């Protein structure tokens, strides 16, 4: 009986934000209205700090990108068990190449996905090659999370560097304006920001966090 190499479920990923959102989903005035506070008691700079902290918390627990922002994902290898064997052309039946043993797509961590901007692969000497995305991948911006799917008949671009052999730059978010963000998420951010203000100097209460988590849970993608 032949031993099969197990399919790796996880791999190292480097993921950094390269362009922050230009606005926040909630304004200082909206937070003050919730708190029944004045600009003297809660200045814009302080209110905006609480809102940013709350927004980042909601994005982290859900995987969302709310207002348009850019990210770079670096991975060591493509999500496939092994490369198909070659003798000048790819061998094997299509079911073997694209079947259950082979992951034919790569998911992007932040969503909603707007676009995959660049894909760069590196050889063993760290020389870079830019991939022509439409020739290799179908980009799914409907899925949550979004994904890059290898086209039928295409092969994964060769990436040989031991670490971070593949870099993917992409744009995610509901849109450019606060009005694009779902109301439930904006409500969660306001509640979290209000808790940060009320409990300033201490960590927000567990009840406050639990309330926010529950409010935005419908937007969280379960991972298995």
Helices and strands as residue ranges (DSSP letters): E 13-19, H 28-35, H 44-62, E 69-75, H 94-98, E 105-107, E 113-122, E 128-130, H 133-136, E 137-140, E 147-150, E 166-172, G 178-180, H 183-198, H 206-216, G 217-219
